[in-house]
Amino acid sequence: MYVPPVIMRLDQWLWAVRIFKTRSLAATAVRGGRVKVNGAATKPAHEARPGAVIAVRVDIMTRTLRVIDAPPSRVGAKLAPLYVEDLTPPEEYEKQRAFAAFPQFGQRPRGAGRPTKKERRVIEDLTATVAEGEPEKSPA
């Protein structure tokens, strides 16, 4: 007896296999062109069929995934490999680790407390440089 494969919307599949935290984030990513199915941009309602290769841009990393099957609903992290095969090259994971190692602009290390007056002036000068192209000189 022939059993047709379970087919699921692309945004729903990305959410169900835990690529995105919410389905609306998945749909926004698909609409924004950060998700490609077999190399082509698509819509959130596109069907995620078994065997399809999906490239998902998450932060600075591009994850490459192959659809194995569609889960009945959102699955736990331990069960996700039953429905998705990760084809992402190791270089992409290295990019993600390197990006995470450096603190982002404007963020202070945890436990560093409030900036001192001197540090605040430096921060204000840097943000003015970035925003306007020239540093502002505070009156002395």
C-alpha positions, -999 to +999 in steps of 0.1 A: +000+000+000+014+034-010+017+060+017+023+095+004+051+115+021+040+140+047+043+175+032+045+206+053+048+244+047+084+256+047+080+280+075+062+254+096+089+228+089+117+253+099+100+260+131+091+223+138+127+211+134+140+240+157+158+261+132+138+291+143+123+298+177+089+309+164+070+302+132+066+339+125+104+343+127+107+315+102+081+331+079+099+365+081+132+349+072+117+331+042+100+363+030+132+383+035+151+359+012+173+344+038+160+309+030+165+291-003+151+258-014+173+240-039+191+273-046+160+294-053+143+320-031+108+310-021+077+318-001+067+306+034+039+285+019+063+265-003+062+228+005+091+212+023+094+179+005+117+151+014+151+153-004+149+191-008+181+210+002+174+242+022+200+269+028+191+291+058+210+323+067+211+326+105+231+355+118+264+353+098+262+316+092+245+298+063+231+264+074+226+238+047+199+213+055+182+183+038+146+175+044+142+139+055+106+140+066+080+163+080+074+159+118+038+157+130+044+188+151+073+207+167+098+181+180+123+181+207+160+188+200+169+151+203+142+141+178+151+168+152+178+146+135+150+122+124+136+149+102+166+170+091+201+162+079+226+189+086+249+194+055+265+226+069+302+228+062+325+231+093+338+265+081+303+280+087+304+268+123+339+283+127+326+317+114+298+316+140+323+308+168+346+335+157+318+360+156+305+350+190+340+353+205+342+391+200+320+414+220+295+434+199+299+472+197+282+489+226+280+459+248+299+457+281+312+425+296+289+410+322+296+423+357+316+453+344+291+477+359+283+512+347+309+530+326+329+557+343+326+593+332+358+589+312+346+557+295+312+573+288+329+602+270+350+578+249+318+558+240+300+591+231+329+601+209+329+567+191+291+567+185+293+603+172+321+592+149+301+563+136+268+583+133+282+615+118+315+607+104+334+632+127+339+630+164+322+656+186+345+675+209+329+681+243+334+716+257+363+716+282 
